[in-house]
Amino acid sequence: MIVLRGTWGRALLALAAALLAALPCVSLFSAVPASAGPGGKLVWIDLDQKRLTVYENGVQAAVFPIASGAAGTPSPIGVFRVGSRFSTEMSGFGTRFLGLTVPWGQYGIHGTNKPSSIGQNASHGCIRLRVKDAEKLYRMIPGGTRVVIEGGPYGPLSWGMRTLQEGDRGADVKELQRRLMQKGYLWSADGVFGAATRQAVIQARRDLSLPAGDRADPALQRRLGMALFD
């Protein structure tokens, strides 16, 4: 195993991270991608508009109103896949559930026994639909379909800039990891604040002359270029 240390090591890591980051040439939130999923299906969820749109080969096929995560339990932001599907008797998840491949938690698109919540920030992070809409979506969407979730007042920082620590999960953790990758402190970003991220934060704080610690507070996040935006 080759271990890279010091300024040159971090420089090489930063170069490798930059090359890896440059591979996906299409912006996450650009026009509807031509490459979707099985059968040319794509699910596009706009958290701001509280709307789920289904595309088939780039053409809009269906639109459904949704409920998304509450402020304290925001919906994940990013590009995922439908990793599981199941139908059941009526419950809090309605009768249909599409599980998403979110690396930092268990999230899905499902029906609800609280239809009045549609149009609101009301869930624990899942995307809710009316029962009939969820059943229709379930018939349309096979496993493996790409799901894009965008929006929220602060993009990947969800509902604000919080202090991050080991054990935290979310889109903001993944954004922190991306910034640490750009500086050469990490090789990958999975949205889970684990031991490697903790060590990267410790080193970054030292190099940036911030108080010693293993948490990514707003001061560190700002120094890494993270910022809230409208």
C-alpha positions in Angstrom: 0.0 0.0 0.0 1.3 3.5 -0.9 0.6 6.1 1.8 0.7 9.7 0.7 1.6 12.2 3.4 2.3 15.9 3.7 1.7 18.7 1.2 2.6 16.6 -1.9 0.4 13.8 -0.8 -2.6 16.1 -0.3 -1.9 17.7 -3.7 -2.0 14.3 -5.4 -5.2 13.4 -3.6 -6.7 16.8 -4.6 -5.8 16.2 -8.3 -7.2 12.7 -8.2 -10.4 13.9 -6.6 -10.8 16.7 -9.1 -10.4 14.2 -12.0 -13.0 11.9 -10.4 -15.4 14.8 -9.8 -15.0 15.9 -13.4 -16.2 12.5 -14.8 -20.0 13.3 -14.6 -20.1 16.0 -17.2 -23.8 16.7 -16.9 -25.0 18.9 -14.1 -27.3 17.3 -11.6 -30.0 19.9 -12.0 -29.7 20.6 -15.7 -32.2 19.5 -18.3 -33.8 16.1 -18.2 -31.0 13.6 -18.8 -31.3 11.4 -22.0 -30.1 8.4 -20.0 -32.8 7.6 -17.5 -33.5 4.0 -16.5 -35.4 0.9 -17.6 -37.8 1.7 -20.4 -36.5 5.2 -20.6 -38.3 6.1 -17.3 -37.1 8.9 -15.0 -38.6 10.3 -11.8 -37.9 14.0 -11.2 -38.9 15.4 -7.8 -39.0 19.1 -7.1 -39.1 19.8 -3.3 -39.9 23.5 -3.7 -42.8 22.9 -6.1 -44.0 19.8 -4.1 -44.2 18.0 -7.4 -43.1 14.6 -8.8 -42.8 14.3 -12.5 -42.4 11.0 -14.5 -40.6 11.2 -17.9 -40.6 8.5 -20.5 -37.8 9.0 -23.1 -37.6 12.6 -22.2 -41.4 13.3 -22.5 -43.5 14.2 -19.5 -45.8 11.2 -18.8 -47.4 12.1 -15.4 -47.3 14.7 -12.6 -48.2 14.1 -9.0 -48.4 16.5 -6.0 -46.3 15.4 -3.0 -45.4 16.0 0.6 -41.7 16.1 1.5 -39.5 16.0 4.6 -40.1 18.4 7.5 -37.4 21.0 8.5 -35.9 18.7 11.0 -36.0 15.6 8.8 -35.4 16.8 5.3 -35.8 14.7 2.2 -32.5 13.6 0.6 -31.2 15.6 -2.3 -29.3 14.0 -5.2 -29.6 11.3 -7.8 -30.7 7.8 -6.7 -32.3 4.7 -8.1 -35.4 2.7 -7.2 -33.8 -0.2 -5.3 -36.8 -2.0 -3.9 -40.6 -2.2 -4.5 -43.4 -3.6 -2.5 -47.2 -3.5 -2.2 -49.1 -4.0 1.1 -52.4 -3.5 2.8 -53.3 0.1 3.7 -50.9 1.5 6.3 -49.0 4.7 7.1 -47.2 4.1 3.9 -50.4 3.7 1.9 -50.4 0.6 -0.2 -47.3 1.0 -2.3 -43.6 1.7 -1.6 -40.6 2.4 -3.8 -37.4 2.3 -1.9 -34.6 4.6 -2.9 -30.8 3.9 -2.9 -29.9 6.7 -0.6 -26.5 5.7 1.0 -27.1 7.5 4.3 -30.6 6.3 5.2 -33.8 4.5 4.3 -36.0 6.7 2.2 -38.8 5.9 -0.3 -41.7 7.2 -2.3 -45.0 5.9 -0.9 -48.7 6.6 -0.3 -50.0 8.0 3.0 -52.9 7.7 5.3 -52.6 11.5 5.9 -53.7 12.9 2.5 -54.0 16.4 4.1 -50.2 16.5 4.4 -49.8 16.6 0.6 -48.3 19.9 -0.5 -46.5 20.3 2.9 -43.1 19.7 4.5 -44.5 17.0 6.7 -42.7 13.6 6.4 -39.6 12.1 8.0 -37.8 12.5 4.7 -39.8 10.2 2.5 -41.8 11.4 -0.5 -45.5 11.0 0.1 -48.2 10.8 -2.5 -52.0 10.2 -2.3 -52.7 6.5 -2.3 -54.2 6.4 -5.8 -51.3 8.4 -7.1 -48.8 6.1 -5.4 -50.5 3.0 -6.9 -50.4 4.6 -10.4 -46.7 5.5 -10.0 -46.0 2.0 -8.8 -47.4 0.5 -12.0 -45.3 2.9 -14.1 -41.9 2.7 -12.4 -39.8 -0.5 -12.5 -36.9 -1.2 -10.2 -33.7 0.5 -11.3 -35.4 3.7 -12.4 -33.3 6.9 -11.8 -34.8 9.3 -9.3 -33.6 12.9 -9.2 -34.5 15.0 -6.1 -33.8 18.7 -6.1 -34.8 21.8 -4.2 -34.9 22.9 -0.6 -34.1 26.4 0.3 -30.3 25.7 0.6 -29.7 22.9 -1.9 -27.5 20.2 -0.5 -27.4 22.0 2.9 -31.1 21.2 3.2 -32.6 23.6 5.7 -29.5 25.3 7.0 -25.8 24.9 8.0 -25.5 22.6 11.0 -22.4 21.4 12.9 -21.6 17.9 11.5 -20.0 15.1 13.5 -19.3 11.4 13.4 -22.5 9.5 12.9 -24.3 12.2 11.0 -25.8 11.4 7.6 -27.3 13.5 4.8 -26.8 15.5 1.7 -24.9 18.2 3.7 -22.5 15.5 4.9 -21.9 14.5 1.3 -21.3 18.1 0.3 -18.7 18.4 3.1 -17.0 15.3 1.9 -17.0 16.6 -1.7 -15.3 19.8 -0.4 -12.8 17.7 1.5 -12.1 15.6 -1.6 -11.3 18.8 -3.6 -8.7 19.7 -1.0 -7.2 16.2 -1.0 -8.3 15.0 2.4 -10.7 12.3 1.2 -11.1 9.8 -1.6 -14.9 9.4 -1.7 -18.2 11.0 -0.6 -21.1 8.8 0.5 -23.1 11.1 2.8 -22.0 9.1 6.0 -19.8 10.9 8.5 -17.5 8.0 9.4 -14.0 7.6 10.8 -12.2 8.7 7.5 -14.3 11.9 7.4 -13.5 12.6 11.0 -9.8 12.3 10.4 -10.1 14.5 7.3 -11.9 17.2 9.4 -9.2 17.0 12.1 -6.5 17.6 9.5 -8.4 20.3 7.7 -9.1 22.2 10.9 -5.3 22.0 11.7 -4.3 23.2 8.2 -6.8 26.0 8.2 -5.7 27.3 11.6 -9.1 26.6 13.2 -9.5 25.4 16.8 -8.6 21.7 17.1 -11.5 19.3 17.0 -13.3 16.6 15.0 -16.5 18.4 14.1 -17.3 20.3 11.0 -18.8 23.5 12.3 -20.0 26.3 10.1 -16.6 28.0 10.4 -14.9 25.0 8.8 -17.7 24.6 6.2 -17.3 28.3 5.2 -13.5 27.9 4.9 -14.1 24.9 2.6 -16.4 27.0 0.4 -19.7 25.8 1.6 -22.4 28.5 1.8 -26.2 28.9 2.1 -27.8 30.1 -1.1 -31.3 31.0 -2.3 
